[in-house]
Amino acid sequence: MIVEPAPAKLNLALHVRTRRADGYHELETLFAFVEHGDVVTVETAAADSFKVTGSFAAALTGEGDNLVTRAAARFVEHFGGGAHAITLDKRLPVASGIGGGSADAAATLRALGRLHNVPNEAMFGVADSLGSDVPACLLGRTAIGRGRGERLEPLPGRPGTPVLLVNPRVAVSTAEVFRRWDGVDHGPLGPDPLKGRNDLEKPAREIAPVIGEVLELLAAQPGARLVRMSGSGATCFALFDTPQVSEAAAIAMRPDWWVQATRLAP
């Protein structure tokens, strides 16, 4: 049995540069990962099976085809390995801009790779075929992503930095957020990507105005150093200097929101 973490992904900056002829968008983004996330368990079995547990399991109940099962099928197509029993402990909100599905797919690939002695480096093509964020989640460390996000340039991270994740329990459609993007190139990532922006925040706030409330409340917390929405929303985050101020900020959030204090991973 292999137990593999699927840490949440953050976009510390997300610049949308242009719409591409293939229907995707040209991006420049700074990926980072936190210690909190879903967990995937994989073991060999007589027949394939997939089970979901965890606090957000109900959001996936009844979905026989998802990124986890697709990742497992693609792995077997490329590398073999037979049937597997897979359990997903779903701890992250669904459709929330922190890469839950992509992180789960990447964790499934890593787990299967560990089980069958396939190195991560051999699986990036499979990861890319599953979705734009899956290669970054397979890499699992701080990196600049270009193209659709799949061209990765690893960078030194800030491991241990306290992070507060806040989701107002509103699911936002990534496709709809990109559809509402204003089409304006506001410039590339600079030498300090942390001074960047998220170009999808404005259209996401149009769809779910509560995102603005989350960002404003986070920005008002003492010690909040960087406050931003991640991905296409609706999860927002703040970086802090100490766990104590992060935990104090968590108490100040609305009780009906999903709130998770964690730390940046390498």
Secondary structure, 3 states (H helix, E strand, C coil): CEEEEEEEEEEEEEEEEEECCCCCEEEEEEEEEEEEEEEEEEEECCCCEEEEECCCHHHCCCCCCCHHHHHHHHHHHHHCCCCEEEEEECCCCCCCCCCHHHHHHHHHHHHHHHHHCCCHHHHHHHHHHHCCCHHHHHHCCCEEEEECCCEEEECCCCCCCEEEEEECCCCCCHHHHHHHCCCCCCCCCCCCHHHCCECCHHHHHHHCCHHHHHHHHHHCCCCCCEEEECCCCCCEEEECCCHHHHHHHHHHCCCCCEEEEEEECC
